[in-house]
Amino acid sequence: MDANRILIVKMSSIGDIILSLPMLKALRTRYPRAHIAWIVEDRFKDVLEGNPDIDELIVYEKKGLLDVVVNAVLIVKRIRAGRFDVAIDIQGWLKSNFFTLLSGAKHTIGLDTVNELGFHVVREKVKVGHDMHMADRFLKVASAIGAEMHEPVFEFRIPPGESEYVRRFLEGEGITGKYRFVIISPGTTRQNKTWKLGNYSIVCDSLIGKHGLKVVIVWGPGEREQAVEIAGKMREHAIIAPPTSIKQLAALIEESDLLICPDCGPMHLAVALGTPTVTLFGPTNPKEWGPYRGTNIVLRGEGYSIDAISSQEVVDAAKRVLGGV
């Protein structure tokens, strides 16, 4: 198979894109001279910007119906002019199918899944096991075009300016090299992945009051009220992070000793950066979506309900990860 020009279609979200990075590295390692392009939604482009394995980042804007249509038309013209040999669709949704189908690539490949309307678009479908981790599924897609990788690599670089921004923030909050601090990231995109905010307050009070740790609560778009509510229910003082870009959030996670969160994008970001995690799971299967590697503890509620996880379980897990604090 010719793979001189490769198009990857993975438009969202943070966690999914991060889990795709080992696949990207496998492709770049196997095809070092290939032109690799990637289509991504504008709100997630920060995950991929500056990645040395990508030659062309194609950003799909979602700012209004007219803009979406115009941008989609421009993207189709651009990718058709790119004369790609291979289009890899690991999103599997209608919007990604649209670009894959109209790319004009000689080969279209993806997972053996159907889109929202129940049909396939890609010509070459890769079958995977039910409990296979998503990162391994994406790697299997790469191996289908000859790009094997036995030691997965997450290529994620944080610009020095973003790291410096985070260090200045931490210093301003009295967190220097001698202090250990934990990040709480409560936000999720689905209600059944959301742990009760009051439980986070109990966990934070224990980590601060009983174990002498600092706690920083991070938040994404539309989530600051959650952070404020958690802090407001506490006896101790937690630090609420300022607004952060994805790269700034990554820099903050990289500086921390532990991330406590539900199944969410920041968890995958922490794993890619080598930061330990305690992750709270409900209905999502951790075998597919859990931490891929590293020092991590997964807690899953009885009956697959995240509400069945107690605050004491989370505190105990944090203590184990941190070596007993």
C-alpha positions in Angstrom: 0.0 0.0 0.0 1.3 3.5 -0.9 1.3 5.7 2.2 3.2 8.8 1.0 0.3 11.0 2.0 -1.8 10.1 5.0 -5.0 11.8 6.3 -6.1 11.2 9.9 -9.7 12.1 10.8 -10.1 12.3 14.6 -11.9 15.5 15.4 -12.7 15.1 19.1 -12.3 15.0 22.1 -9.3 15.6 24.3 -9.1 12.1 25.7 -9.8 10.4 22.4 -7.2 12.4 20.6 -4.6 11.8 23.2 -5.2 8.0 22.9 -4.6 8.4 19.2 -1.1 9.8 19.7 0.6 6.4 19.8 -1.0 5.6 16.5 0.4 8.8 15.1 3.9 8.0 16.3 3.6 4.5 14.8 2.7 6.0 11.4 5.5 8.5 11.6 8.1 5.9 12.6 7.0 3.5 9.8 6.7 6.3 7.2 9.2 9.0 8.2 9.0 10.8 4.9 5.2 10.7 4.5 3.1 13.9 4.6 0.7 13.4 7.5 -2.4 15.6 7.9 -5.0 15.6 10.7 -8.5 17.0 10.8 -9.5 18.3 14.2 -12.2 20.5 15.7 -11.1 24.0 16.6 -11.7 23.5 20.4 -9.3 20.5 20.5 -6.6 21.8 18.2 -4.4 22.7 21.2 -3.8 19.0 21.8 -2.1 18.6 18.4 -0.5 22.0 17.7 3.2 21.8 17.7 3.3 18.0 17.4 6.4 17.3 15.3 4.8 14.2 13.7 2.1 16.2 12.0 2.9 18.1 8.8 -0.5 19.7 8.3 -3.2 20.5 10.9 -6.6 21.0 9.3 -9.0 22.8 11.7 -12.8 22.3 11.5 -14.5 25.4 12.8 -17.8 25.1 14.7 -19.0 28.7 15.3 -22.3 28.9 13.6 -24.3 27.0 10.9 -23.1 29.1 8.0 -19.5 29.0 9.2 -19.7 25.3 9.6 -20.9 24.8 6.1 -18.4 27.2 4.6 -15.5 25.6 6.6 -16.6 22.1 5.6 -16.6 23.0 1.9 -13.2 24.6 2.2 -11.8 21.5 4.0 -13.2 19.1 1.4 -11.5 21.2 -1.4 -8.3 21.2 0.6 -8.1 17.5 1.3 -9.1 16.6 -2.2 -6.3 18.8 -3.5 -4.0 16.9 -1.1 -4.4 13.7 -3.1 -4.1 11.5 -0.1 -3.2 7.8 -0.5 -4.8 6.8 2.8 -7.6 8.3 4.9 -7.8 6.9 8.5 -11.1 7.5 10.2 -10.9 6.5 13.8 -13.8 8.7 14.9 -16.5 6.7 13.1 -19.1 9.4 13.3 -21.1 11.0 10.5 -19.0 14.2 10.5 -15.8 12.2 10.2 -17.3 9.9 7.7 -18.2 12.9 5.6 -14.6 14.0 5.2 -13.3 10.5 4.8 -15.8 9.7 2.1 -15.1 12.9 0.2 -11.3 12.9 0.7 -10.8 11.0 -2.5 -8.2 8.8 -0.8 -7.2 5.6 -2.6 -7.6 3.7 0.7 -10.0 4.4 3.6 -9.5 2.5 6.8 -10.9 2.6 10.3 -12.4 0.5 13.1 -15.1 -2.1 12.4 -17.9 0.1 13.8 -20.9 1.9 12.4 -21.9 5.5 12.6 -25.0 7.0 14.1 -27.1 5.8 11.1 -25.8 2.3 11.3 -23.6 2.0 8.3 -19.9 1.9 7.4 -18.0 4.3 5.2 -14.4 3.0 5.3 -13.6 0.3 2.8 -11.0 -1.4 5.0 -12.5 -2.2 8.5 -10.2 -3.3 11.4 -11.8 -5.7 13.8 -10.9 -5.4 17.5 -11.7 -7.2 20.7 -14.5 -6.0 22.9 -12.3 -5.2 26.0 -9.3 -3.9 24.0 -8.1 -0.5 25.2 -8.9 2.3 22.8 -5.3 3.2 22.4 -4.5 -0.4 21.3 -7.5 -0.3 18.9 -6.0 2.7 17.2 -2.6 1.1 17.1 -4.2 -1.9 15.4 -5.5 0.4 12.7 -1.9 1.7 12.2 -0.6 -1.9 12.0 -3.1 -2.7 9.3 -1.1 -0.4 7.0 2.2 -1.8 8.2 2.9 0.6 11.1 3.6 -1.7 14.1 4.6 -0.2 17.5 5.3 -2.4 20.5 6.3 0.4 22.9 3.5 3.0 22.6 4.7 6.6 22.7 2.6 9.7 23.6 4.1 12.7 21.9 2.8 15.7 23.8 5.0 18.8 24.1 4.3 21.7 26.4 5.7 25.1 25.2 8.1 26.6 27.8 5.9 29.7 28.1 2.9 27.7 29.3 5.1 25.9 31.8 6.4 29.2 33.1 2.8 30.6 33.4 1.9 27.6 35.6 5.0 27.9 37.8 4.3 31.6 38.4 0.7 30.7 39.4 1.8 28.0 41.8 4.5 30.2 43.3 1.8 32.9 43.8 -0.3 30.3 45.8 2.7 29.3 47.9 3.3 26.0 46.1 7.0 25.6 45.6 9.3 22.6 45.2 8.9 21.5 48.9 5.2 21.2 48.7 3.2 18.3 47.3 -0.1 19.1 45.6 -3.0 17.2 44.2 -5.3 18.3 41.4 -9.0 17.7 41.5 -10.7 17.8 38.1 -14.5 17.2 38.6 -15.8 18.1 35.2 -17.3 15.6 32.7 -19.4 15.7 29.7 -22.0 13.2 30.9 -24.2 13.1 34.1 -23.6 9.5 34.8 -19.9 10.2 35.0 -20.3 13.0 37.5 -19.4 12.4 41.1 -21.3 14.4 43.8 -19.4 17.7 44.4 -19.8 17.3 48.1 -17.8 14.2 48.0 -14.9 16.1 46.4 -15.1 18.6 49.3 -14.7 15.8 51.8 -11.8 14.3 49.9 -10.1 17.7 49.7 -10.6 18.4 53.4 -9.0 15.1 54.3 -6.0 15.6 51.9 -5.4 19.1 53.3 -6.3 18.8 56.9 -5.1 15.3 57.8 -2.2 14.8 55.3 -0.8 18.3 54.8 -1.2 18.5 51.0 -2.2 21.4 48.9 -5.2 21.0 46.6 -5.8 22.8 43.3 -9.3 22.5 41.6 -9.2 22.8 37.8 -12.1 23.5 35.6 -13.0 23.8 31.9 -15.5 25.8 29.9 -18.7 26.2 31.9 -17.4 24.4 34.9 -16.0 27.1 37.2 -19.2 27.0 39.3 -18.5 23.4 40.2 -15.1 24.3 41.4 -16.5 27.2 43.5 -19.1 24.9 45.0 -16.6 22.3 46.0 -14.4 24.9 47.7 -17.4 26.5 49.3 -18.4 23.3 51.1 -14.9 22.8 52.6 -13.5 23.5 56.0 -10.0 23.8 54.6 -8.7 26.1 51.9 -8.5 24.8 48.3 -7.0 26.7 45.5 -9.2 27.3 42.4 -7.1 27.3 39.3 -7.4 30.2 36.8 -8.7 29.6 33.3 -6.4 27.4 31.4 -5.8 26.3 27.8 -5.3 22.6 27.2 -1.5 23.2 27.1 -1.6 25.1 30.4 -3.7 22.4 32.0 -1.1 19.9 30.8 1.6 22.0 32.4 -0.3 22.1 35.7 -0.9 18.4 35.7 2.7 17.7 34.9 3.8 19.7 38.0 1.4 17.9 40.3 1.8 14.7 42.3 -1.6 13.3 41.6 -4.8 13.9 39.6 -8.2 12.8 41.1 -10.9 12.8 38.5 -13.8 10.9 36.8 -13.4 9.3 33.4 -12.4 12.4 31.4 -9.9 14.0 29.1 -7.5 15.3 31.8 -7.1 11.7 33.1 -5.7 10.6 29.7 -3.6 13.8 29.6 -2.1 12.9 33.0 -1.3 9.4 31.8 0.5 10.7 28.7 2.5 13.0 30.9 3.4 10.4 33.5 1.4 11.9 36.4 -0.3 9.3 38.7 -4.1 9.3 38.8 -7.1 8.1 40.9 -9.9 7.8 38.5 -13.6 7.3 39.3 -15.6 5.2 36.9 -19.3 4.5 36.5 -20.8 2.9 33.4 -17.8 3.3 31.1 -15.6 0.2 30.8 -12.1 0.9 32.3 -10.6 -1.9 30.2 -11.5 0.2 27.1 -11.2 3.8 28.5 -9.1 3.6 31.7 -5.6 4.8 32.3 -3.4 3.2 29.7 -0.2 2.9 31.7 1.7 4.2 34.7 0.8 4.5 38.4 -3.0 4.7 38.5 -5.8 3.4 40.6 -9.3 2.9 39.1 -12.3 2.9 41.4 -15.6 1.7 40.0 -18.9 1.9 41.8 -21.0 -1.1 42.6 -23.6 -1.6 39.9 -21.4 0.6 37.7 -22.7 3.7 39.5 -20.2 6.4 40.2 -22.3 7.5 43.2 -21.5 4.1 44.9 -17.9 5.2 45.3 -17.3 6.6 48.8 -15.1 9.6 49.6 -13.1 7.4 52.0 -12.2 5.1 49.1 -10.9 8.0 47.1 -8.8 9.3 50.1 -7.4 5.8 50.7 -6.5 5.4 47.0 -4.8 8.7 47.0 -2.7 7.7 50.0 -1.7 4.5 48.3 -0.6 6.3 45.2 1.3 9.0 47.2 3.1 6.4 49.3 1.0 6.8 52.4 1.5 10.6 52.6 
